[in-house]
Amino acid sequence: MTSHSKDVADTGYSNISVAPALATYPGIYRSVGKRIFDIVFVLLAAPFVVPMVLFLAVFLACQGVTPFYRQERVGKDGKIFKMLKLRTMVHDAETVLKKHLANNPGAREEWDRNQKLLNDPRIIKFGSFLRKSSMDELPQFWNVFTGEMSMVGPRPMMVNQQKLYPGDFYNSMRPGISGPWQVSKRNQSTFAERAFHDTEYWKSMSFGTDLSILIRTVSVVLRGTGC
């Protein structure tokens, strides 16, 4: 995800400060320790996460929807992977979104600015609770185990969002289940501000930073401020 001044200017994100792409921050944790931490964390959490995922999957199936879905996201080094989630949207979500944005200029402006909607017509019954509690993301523990994601990292980017992203460091990291943006005031932040969070995280990446973010994630989940 190389940053180009033209892309930044075209999308109005020139006020977002990012570090040069050639900057390097060597360290044992970011090269080896972080992956070990991910695997150990997933294995320790599995006895609690797996039963919860199965329970929620059965509940969603009883609502008449397919419990799981896989969505293409951009991973480390720009590789595309299939991210797992519990279903919180209708099956024809893209069609519903396009129609809604076409008929609502205000929603179109909000989507172009934030790449999300506070009042999303695609959300199914009980889906809002899953999203606010972030429990829809529990299946991503499997993505972490397989090495496609990390417990902490940038928010996984959709393929069609790559041209909107003004930062340099996303491709240098595995996207995370949680991360600096996820524990910030994300409902009030723009899509472009994610680049700032990603850059700051890349520069400060450490065991202590990851542990702190995961602890803060618990607070986010309890407050129900997910999206």
Secondary structure, 3 states (H helix, E strand, C coil): CCCCHHHHHHHCCCCCCCCCCCCCCCCHHHHHHHHHHHHHHHHHHHHHHHHHHHHHHHHHHHCCCCCEEEEEEECHHHCEEEEEEECCECCCHHHHHHHHHHHCHHHHHHHHHHCCCCCCCCECCCHHHHHHCCHHHCCHHHHHHCCCCEEECCCCEEHHHHHHCCCCCHHHCCCEEECCCCCCCHHHCCCCHHHHHHHHHHHHCCHHHHHHHHHHHHHHHHHCCCC
